Amino acid sequence: MTAPLPVTLADIRAAAERIAGRVRRTPMLADPRLPGVWLKQDYRQETGAFKLRGATNALLSLPPERLVRGVVTASTGNHGRALAHAARAAGVRAVVCLSHLVPANKVQAVRDLGAEVRITGQSQDEAMDEVARAVAGEGLTEVPPFDHPAVVAGQGTLGLEILDDLPAPAAVLVPLSGGGLAAGVATAVKALSPATRVIGVSMERGAAMAASLAAGRPVEVQEQATLADSLGGGIGLHNSVTFDMCRALLDDVVLVSEDEIAAAMRHIHAVTGDAVEGAAAVGHAALLSGRIAPVAGTVCLLSGANVAPATFARILEGQAA
Ligand SMILES: *Cc1c(COP(=O)(O)O)cnc(C)c1O
């Protein structure tokens, strides 16, 4: 007997009720150039990425005595934005801990979202130490980017929305980093449509969950520059939620190259008119390259649109990644 997984369909349904009205229900579009392929456009969230779902659910799941003290994270990426936005919407204090290495424009972007910024140390590890101090010393609650049941349940609401529009897809392709998104979506999809294949897709350059699944335990990988920068970073050597869930629920994990990601970003721009970030394009990268055969009823989950305009312009011009 294996232990039950930490997030269930019932948790995801409860999350959907909790976040309704605070998170957009996003459209799903038929890809006019790839018959039978669908694009779930969750990059159309207010903060430009799906992470608003998990951050909002985790925040609203906290008891009032914790909410009055506030929440804390060290993320400057899509999770940091999402948590700052969710906290402001709920009238809760949010603290974001950054190192001195974070560029001024990113610091300002976090402040613009209403979060309090604390700058300490010279590395992400030192920023994480400041998070630990804020938790221990001031009673703030850390809301982590993926390894937390309420975050996973929030991301899983995307699986419910996909099945509302297409009740029994052949496959759902999910961008995979720490695995909160894939774990949540797979829980919903496998519960309601067990025959649907759920496939995680990461970049070749530094795919921590893929390496960990292959090793049978969480391992570290060398971080490398990639167009799919939102998929970088580790899964945590003490991962307690998403590793087991991805191991139990994903049918496969596929890796794509930088050129394939760039081509997929151009394809998505051609069919939607939108600039999406590299992380959002990995499903299309796998289909267009033939790494995954495009069978009818394949859904690509487009996860975020926070790409620097100069980077996107370079990719549109067809320059190498
Ligand atoms: C965080 C993120 C992912 C990956 O989500 P995980 O839960 O860490 O696997 C994918 N795409 C975008 C745009 C993200 O911000």
The ligand as a Tripos MOL2 file, in Angstrom:
@<TRIPOS>MOLECULE
LIG
   15    15     1     0     0
SMALL
NO_CHARGES

@<TRIPOS>ATOM
      1 C1          6.0130   28.4930  -12.1690 C.3       1 LIG1
      2 C2          5.7710   28.3680  -13.6180 C.ar      1 LIG1
      3 C3          5.7010   27.1100  -14.2670 C.ar      1 LIG1
      4 C4          5.9710   25.8040  -13.5620 C.3       1 LIG1
      5 O1          5.1650   25.5790  -12.4480 O.3       1 LIG1
      6 P1          5.6330   24.5370  -11.3100 P.3       1 LIG1
      7 O2          4.4650   24.4330  -10.4160 O.co2     1 LIG1
      8 O3          6.8330   25.1290  -10.6460 O.co2     1 LIG1
      9 O4          5.9750   23.2640  -12.0130 O.co2     1 LIG1
     10 C5          5.4020   27.0870  -15.6130 C.ar      1 LIG1
     11 N1          5.2130   28.2110  -16.3200 N.ar      1 LIG1
     12 C6          5.2660   29.4340  -15.7420 C.ar      1 LIG1
     13 C7          5.0330   30.6290  -16.5910 C.3       1 LIG1
     14 C8          5.5440   29.5540  -14.3730 C.ar      1 LIG1
     15 O5          5.5980   30.7770  -13.8170 O.3       1 LIG1
@<TRIPOS>BOND
     1     1     2 1
     2     2     3 ar
     3     2    14 ar
     4     3     4 1
     5     3    10 ar
     6     4     5 1
     7     5     6 1
     8     6     7 2
     9     6     8 1
    10     6     9 1
    11    10    11 ar
    12    11    12 ar
    13    12    13 1
    14    12    14 ar
    15    14    15 1
@<TRIPOS>SUBSTRUCTURE
     1 LIG1         1 GROUP 0 **** ****
